[in-house]
Amino acid sequence: SQQWITESTRPHSHWDDLPYGYLWWPASDGGKGYAAIGGGGNIIFVDPERNMVVATTVRFSMRPRILLELITKRIIPLFENY
């Protein structure tokens, strides 16, 4: 339900400086997106403002922040005019 999406994607705790919901990482830059980050760096990033979902899969990465930056700063901007 929309209520569960809203509740599960808002911050309930923090890990270092990153907010954490219920299995979702809300955008820490004030955006409306949120991500599920799996083992090894597999990511599902949801951007509700653009009606967009980006999924990445990698063999193994200890730095999911780099992958999130790839999505938010490199991939999503490619679709700004669509």
JONORHU-V435985 format. One record per residue. SS is DSSP state (H for helix, E for strand, C for the rest). D_FIRST is the distance of its C-alpha to the first C-alpha in Angstrom with 2 decimals. Layout:
# JONORHU-V435985
[[SS	D_FIRST] [SS	D_FIRST]]
This chain:
# JONORHU-V435985
[[C	0.00] [H	3.79] [H	5.32] [H	5.30] [H	6.44] [H	8.76] [H	9.98] [H	10.65] [C	12.36] [C	14.59] [C	17.97] [C	18.66] [E	21.95] [E	24.38] [E	26.43] [C	29.57] [C	28.52] [E	25.08] [E	21.88] [E	19.51] [C	15.91] [C	14.40] [C	15.88] [C	15.44] [E	18.37] [E	17.63] [C	20.35] [C	23.42] [C	25.17] [C	23.12] [C	21.13] [C	17.42] [C	17.19] [E	16.27] [E	17.63] [E	17.58] [E	21.27] [C	22.70] [H	26.20] [H	29.00] [H	27.10] [C	24.61] [E	21.92] [E	18.71] [E	18.47] [E	15.71] [E	17.01] [C	14.51] [C	17.57] [C	19.36] [C	16.59] [E	18.17] [E	17.73] [E	20.95] [E	21.73] [E	25.03] [C	26.86] [C	30.11] [C	32.69] [C	32.56] [C	32.14] [C	32.57] [C	31.47] [H	27.83] [H	28.38] [H	30.76] [H	28.24] [H	25.63] [H	28.50] [H	29.37] [H	25.91] [H	25.61] [H	29.30] [H	30.53] [H	28.00] [H	25.58] [H	28.63] [H	29.97] [H	27.34] [C	27.87] [C	29.65] [C	27.37]]
